[in-house]
Amino acid sequence: MSSSLRSVLPTLLALLLGYALMQMGNTLQGTLLSVRGSLEQFSPTQIGAVGAAFWVGIVIGSLWAGRVIQQVGHARTFAALAAIGSSVALLHLLVITPMVWIAARAVTGFCFAGLFIVVESWLNASATPQNRGQILGFYGMTGLIAGIGGQMLLPTGDPAGFRLFCFAAILISLALVPTALSRASAPAHAVGEVSINLKRLYRQSPFGVVAAILCGVTTSSFFALGPVWAQQRGLSTTEIAVFMACGTLGGFLTTWPLGWFSDRMDRRYVIIGASAMAATILAALVHFVPSDAAPWLLFVYGAIFGGSVIPTYSIVTAHVNDMVKPGEFVSASGGLLILQGLGAASGPVISGMAMSEFGRVGLPYVIILAQALMALWGAYRSIQRPVAFDADKESFVPEPTVPVGTVLAPAHEVAR
């Protein structure tokens, strides 16, 4: 470990602990709402809309939460949003109707966008050019590990009861403690508004723009409706938790290897290979795995699928950064965030409608289509545009499971 990293380790640990608790609460809540919604006889389309609402809130929060930070400061923003987020987690339990859940989940997305922006701003303020890549790498991997932990909390209570909702609220509330007690200073300089030009971004990287949308469609569909698919497949609550955790675990295990390969070849080839693997594994799951198959076989398929799709957005981001000019990195990242959010907001709705129309096979078919389109578009663009030279490549950094628009949010000038 470098001396520059050791110097910020106490601050880093406090911020990452708060972030991990937030992610655990959020992941538990997302899976719980899917399972509980199914128990309450919500249709797959309605459950998909609940999942999509979170991503709508994420995009809006990424664009607007920075204004709140400008007005009242990082610490107060974090406290207020965490309080709202933990309260809304309990609102789902008090009013069990699809429309209220959709609205509440959108509010949760807005709050979490703001919370993540505050944490990421603090992390960036604590980092130096020498250790920023390592710190952001730890941040991305922490999100994946916390996601696994949140999934595995599902068997600790009955989804039809109230305990798990309380767990989610408690975790979000506890996230306040390490962050509030941290001695880290808020960013000393404001980050200016970012000018986003999606047409220019498409001209610079047509593949990256389309791939970002399809990444959003895939991951949001899986995390919003994967528990419903597993429930309809006949898995128990514990088995549903393990299945979803295996998907995240697969992503955790393959993020660095795929990133390593993408640093050494055309990143599009890695994305094409991962997309083809994801589509193939889902097609095999649908057509060749019998309904009475042992749960462990589904866990293996879930891990391979997660290992194929979860790292993809990070590689897409790195590919786009290879294509744009150095001064346009922030604008490009902001544009990709919006595109990924649009895909994530539409994915669960489309997949939910497909499940309502065709049964549980609707979800894998939508994801197979999205992954096949990504692979085919990548192959076409690889022919149309030659590979970027290694010298022009930016270093690969794993993105968190819920990327937010820190780059879009003007930071407050002084800590309050």
C-alpha positions in Angstrom: 0.0 0.0 0.0 1.4 3.4 -1.0 2.2 6.0 1.6 -0.3 8.5 0.0 -3.0 5.9 0.4 -2.1 5.1 4.0 -2.4 8.8 4.9 -6.1 8.9 4.0 -6.9 5.4 5.2 -8.9 6.4 8.3 -11.1 8.8 6.3 -11.4 6.2 3.5 -12.6 3.5 5.8 -15.2 5.7 7.5 -16.7 6.9 4.2 -16.6 3.4 2.7 -18.3 1.9 5.8 -21.1 4.5 5.5 -21.4 3.7 1.8 -21.5 0.0 2.4 -24.3 0.3 4.9 -26.3 2.4 2.4 -25.8 -0.1 -0.3 -26.8 -3.0 2.0 -30.0 -1.3 2.9 -30.7 -0.3 -0.7 -30.1 -3.8 -2.1 -32.1 -5.5 0.6 -35.0 -3.0 0.0 -34.9 -3.5 -3.8 -35.1 -7.3 -3.6 -37.6 -7.2 -0.7 -40.0 -5.0 -2.6 -39.9 -7.3 -5.6 -40.7 -10.4 -3.4 -43.3 -8.6 -1.3 -45.0 -7.1 -4.3 -45.4 -10.5 -5.8 -46.9 -11.7 -2.5 -49.3 -8.8 -2.6 -50.5 -9.9 -6.0 -48.8 -6.9 -7.9 -48.5 -7.7 -11.6 -45.0 -8.1 -13.0 -45.6 -4.8 -14.9 -46.3 -3.0 -11.6 -43.3 -4.5 -9.9 -41.2 -3.5 -12.9 -42.5 0.0 -12.6 -41.5 0.1 -8.9 -38.0 -0.9 -9.9 -37.9 1.6 -12.7 -39.0 4.4 -10.4 -35.8 4.0 -8.4 -33.7 4.7 -11.5 -35.9 7.7 -12.5 -35.1 9.1 -9.0 -31.4 8.3 -9.5 -31.2 10.3 -12.7 -33.2 13.3 -11.3 -31.2 13.2 -8.1 -27.9 13.1 -10.0 -29.0 16.3 -11.9 -30.6 18.2 -9.0 -29.2 17.0 -5.7 -26.1 19.1 -6.3 -28.2 22.2 -5.9 -29.2 21.1 -2.5 -25.6 20.6 -1.6 -24.8 24.1 -2.8 -27.5 25.6 -0.6 -26.9 23.8 2.7 -23.6 21.9 2.5 -22.5 18.3 2.3 -23.0 17.3 6.0 -26.6 18.7 6.2 -27.5 17.3 2.8 -26.3 13.8 3.8 -28.2 13.9 7.1 -31.5 15.1 5.6 -31.4 12.6 2.7 -30.5 9.7 4.9 -33.4 10.6 7.2 -35.9 10.8 4.3 -34.5 7.6 2.8 -34.9 5.6 6.0 -38.4 6.9 6.5 -39.5 6.1 3.0 -38.3 2.5 3.5 -41.0 2.2 6.2 -43.7 3.9 4.1 -43.7 0.9 1.7 -44.9 -1.1 4.7 -47.6 1.4 5.8 -49.2 1.9 2.4 -49.2 -1.2 0.2 -50.4 0.0 -3.2 -48.4 0.1 -6.5 -48.7 3.8 -7.0 -47.5 4.7 -3.5 -44.6 2.3 -3.9 -43.7 3.7 -7.3 -43.6 7.3 -5.9 -41.8 6.2 -2.7 -39.2 4.3 -4.7 -38.6 7.4 -6.9 -38.0 9.4 -3.7 -35.6 6.7 -2.5 -33.7 7.0 -5.8 -33.4 10.7 -5.5 -32.2 10.5 -1.9 -29.6 7.8 -2.7 -28.3 9.8 -5.7 -27.6 12.7 -3.3 -26.1 10.4 -0.6 -23.7 8.8 -3.1 -22.8 12.2 -4.5 -21.8 13.4 -1.0 -19.7 10.3 -0.4 -18.1 10.4 -3.8 -17.3 14.1 -3.4 -15.7 13.5 0.0 -13.7 10.6 -1.5 -12.5 12.7 -4.3 -11.5 15.5 -1.9 -9.5 13.0 0.1 -7.7 11.5 -2.9 -4.6 12.6 -4.7 -3.7 12.1 -8.3 -1.5 9.2 -7.2 -4.1 7.2 -5.3 -7.4 8.3 -6.9 -7.6 5.3 -9.1 -7.1 2.9 -6.1 -9.6 4.7 -4.0 -12.3 4.7 -6.7 -11.5 1.0 -7.3 -12.1 0.3 -3.6 -15.3 2.3 -3.8 -16.6 0.2 -6.8 -15.7 -3.1 -5.2 -17.2 -2.1 -1.8 -20.5 -1.5 -3.6 -20.5 -5.0 -5.0 -19.6 -6.6 -1.7 -22.3 -4.6 0.2 -24.8 -5.7 -2.5 -24.1 -9.3 -1.7 -24.5 -8.6 2.0 -27.8 -6.9 1.4 -29.1 -9.8 -0.6 -28.2 -12.3 2.1 -30.2 -10.4 4.7 -33.4 -11.4 2.9 -33.7 -14.8 4.7 -33.4 -13.2 8.1 -37.0 -12.3 8.1 -40.4 -13.0 6.5 -40.9 -10.9 3.3 -44.6 -10.9 4.3 -43.9 -9.3 7.6 -42.4 -6.0 8.8 -38.9 -7.0 10.1 -37.0 -6.7 6.8 -38.4 -3.3 6.1 -37.1 -2.2 9.6 -33.7 -3.7 8.8 -33.5 -1.7 5.6 -34.4 1.5 7.5 -31.9 0.8 10.2 -29.1 0.2 7.8 -29.7 3.5 6.0 -29.9 5.3 9.3 -26.7 3.7 10.6 -24.9 4.9 7.4 -25.1 8.4 9.0 -22.8 7.5 11.8 -19.4 6.8 10.2 -19.9 9.6 7.7 -21.1 12.1 10.2 -18.2 11.4 12.5 -15.6 11.4 9.7 -12.9 14.1 9.9 -12.9 14.4 6.1 -13.3 17.8 4.8 -15.9 18.6 2.1 -14.5 19.5 -1.3 -12.8 22.9 -1.1 -13.7 24.0 -4.7 -17.0 23.9 -6.4 -17.4 21.7 -9.5 -18.9 23.7 -12.3 -22.1 22.7 -14.2 -21.4 20.2 -16.9 -22.4 20.8 -20.5 -23.7 17.5 -21.9 -24.1 17.1 -25.6 -25.5 13.7 -26.5 -25.2 14.2 -30.2 -21.5 14.9 -29.9 -21.1 12.0 -27.6 -22.8 9.7 -30.2 -20.5 11.0 -32.9 -17.5 10.3 -30.7 -18.6 6.8 -29.6 -21.8 5.4 -31.3 -21.2 2.1 -29.7 -20.8 3.6 -26.2 -24.0 5.5 -26.4 -26.1 2.5 -27.4 -24.2 0.1 -25.0 -24.8 2.4 -22.0 -28.6 2.3 -22.7 -28.6 -1.5 -23.1 -26.5 -1.9 -19.9 -29.2 0.0 -18.0 -31.9 -2.1 -19.5 -30.1 -5.4 -18.5 -29.0 -4.7 -15.0 -32.2 -2.9 -13.8 -34.4 -5.7 -15.3 -32.3 -8.3 -13.5 -32.3 -6.7 -10.1 -35.9 -5.5 -10.2 -37.5 -8.7 -11.6 -34.9 -11.4 -11.0 -36.4 -12.1 -7.5 -39.9 -12.4 -9.1 -38.5 -14.8 -11.8 -36.8 -16.9 -9.1 -40.0 -16.9 -7.0 -42.0 -18.1 -9.9 -39.4 -20.7 -10.6 -40.2 -22.1 -7.1 -37.2 -21.0 -5.1 -37.6 -20.3 -1.4 -36.8 -16.9 0.2 -33.3 -18.1 1.2 -32.7 -19.5 -2.3 -33.9 -16.2 -3.9 -31.4 -14.3 -1.8 -28.6 -16.7 -2.7 -29.5 -16.6 -6.4 -29.4 -12.7 -6.5 -26.3 -12.7 -4.4 -24.6 -15.1 -6.8 -25.3 -12.7 -9.7 -23.5 -9.9 -7.8 -20.8 -12.2 -6.7 -20.1 -13.2 -10.3 -19.7 -9.5 -11.1 -17.4 -9.0 -8.2 -15.2 -11.9 -9.4 -15.0 -10.9 -13.0 -14.8 -7.1 -12.8 -11.0 -6.9 -12.5 -10.1 -9.7 -14.9 -12.4 -8.2 -17.6 -11.0 -4.8 -16.9 -7.5 -6.1 -17.2 -8.3 -7.7 -20.6 -10.0 -4.5 -21.8 -6.8 -2.5 -21.0 -4.9 -4.8 -23.4 -7.2 -5.1 -26.4 -10.1 -3.3 -28.1 -12.5 -2.9 -25.2 -15.4 -3.6 -27.6 -14.2 -7.2 -28.1 -14.4 -7.7 -24.3 -17.9 -6.2 -24.2 -19.0 -8.3 -27.3 -17.7 -11.5 -25.6 -19.4 -10.7 -22.3 -22.7 -9.9 -24.0 -22.6 -13.0 -26.1 -21.9 -15.1 -22.9 -24.8 -13.4 -21.1 -27.2 -14.1 -23.9 -26.0 -17.7 -24.3 -26.2 -18.5 -20.6 -29.7 -17.2 -20.4 -30.9 -19.0 -23.5 -29.4 -22.2 -22.0 -31.2 -21.5 -18.7 -34.5 -21.1 -20.4 -34.3 -24.0 -22.9 -32.1 -26.6 -21.3 -32.5 -26.4 -17.5 -35.6 -28.3 -16.4 -38.1 -26.8 -13.9 -37.2 -29.3 -11.2 -33.5 -28.6 -11.5 -31.5 -28.3 -8.2 -31.2 -24.7 -6.9 -27.4 -24.9 -7.0 -27.5 -25.1 -10.8 -29.5 -21.9 -11.0 -27.0 -20.3 -8.6 -24.2 -21.2 -11.0 -26.1 -19.8 -14.0 -26.8 -16.7 -12.1 -23.1 -16.2 -11.2 -22.0 -16.6 -14.8 -24.7 -14.2 -16.0 -23.8 -11.6 -13.3 -20.1 -12.0 -14.1 -20.9 -11.2 -17.8 -23.2 -8.2 -17.4 -22.2 -6.3 -14.2 -18.7 -5.3 -15.3 -19.9 -4.2 -18.7 -20.9 -0.6 -17.9 -17.4 0.1 -16.4 -15.8 -1.1 -19.6 -18.2 0.9 -21.7 -17.3 4.0 -19.7 -13.6 3.3 -20.2 -14.1 2.8 -23.9 -15.9 6.1 -24.3 -13.2 7.9 -22.4 -10.7 6.4 -24.9 -12.7 8.1 -27.7 -13.2 11.6 -26.3 -10.7 14.4 -25.7 -9.1 14.7 -22.2 -11.1 17.8 -21.4 -14.4 16.1 -22.2 -14.2 13.2 -19.7 -16.6 14.7 -17.2 -19.1 15.7 -19.9 -18.9 12.2 -21.4 -19.4 10.5 -18.0 -22.4 12.7 -17.3 -23.9 11.8 -20.7 -23.4 8.1 -20.2 -25.0 8.3 -16.8 -28.2 9.9 -18.3 -28.2 7.2 -21.0 -27.7 4.4 -18.6 -30.4 5.8 -16.4 -32.9 6.0 -19.3 -32.2 2.4 -20.1 -32.5 1.4 -16.4 -35.8 3.3 -16.1 -37.3 1.6 -19.1 -35.9 -1.9 -18.6 -38.0 -3.1 -15.7 -41.2 -1.8 -17.3 -40.5 -3.5 -20.6 -39.5 -6.7 -18.8 -42.5 -6.6 -16.5 -44.8 -6.2 -19.5 -43.1 -9.2 -21.1 -43.6 -11.3 -18.0 -47.2 -10.3 -17.8 -47.7 -11.3 -21.4 -45.5 -14.4 -21.7 -44.9 -15.6 -18.2 -41.6 -15.8 -16.4 -39.7 -16.4 -19.7 -40.4 -12.8 -20.6 -37.6 -11.5 -18.4 -34.8 -13.6 -19.9 -36.0 -13.0 -23.4 -35.9 -9.2 -22.9 -32.4 -9.4 -21.5 -31.2 -11.8 -24.2 -32.5 -9.3 -26.8 -30.6 -6.5 -25.1 -27.4 -8.4 -24.9 -27.6 -9.7 -28.4 -28.2 -6.2 -29.7 -25.1 -5.0 -27.8 -22.9 -7.8 -29.2 -24.2 -7.2 -32.8 -23.8 -3.4 -32.6 -20.3 -3.8 -31.1 -19.3 -6.2 -33.9 -20.6 -3.7 -36.5 -18.9 -0.7 -35.0 -15.6 -2.7 -34.6 -15.6 -3.1 -38.4 -16.5 0.6 -39.0 -13.9 2.1 -36.6 -10.4 0.7 -36.0 -9.2 -0.1 -32.5 -7.9 2.7 -30.3 -4.2 2.7 -29.7 -3.0 1.5 -26.2 -1.3 4.8 -25.6 -4.6 6.6 -25.9 -6.4 4.4 -23.3 -7.6 5.6 -19.9 -7.1 3.2 -17.0 -10.0 0.9 -16.2 -11.8 1.8 -13.0 -14.8 -0.4 -11.8 -18.0 1.6 -11.5 -20.3 1.1 -8.4 -23.4 -1.0 -8.9 -25.5 2.2 -8.8 -23.5 4.8 -10.8 -24.6 8.3 -9.9 -23.9 11.7 -11.4 -21.2 13.1 -9.0 -19.7 14.7 -12.1 -23.0 16.5 -12.8 -23.4 17.9 -9.3 -21.8 21.2 -8.4 -20.1 20.7 -5.0 -20.4 23.2 -2.2 -17.5 25.6 -1.8 -16.9 25.2 1.9 -17.9 22.6 4.4 -20.7 23.7 6.8 
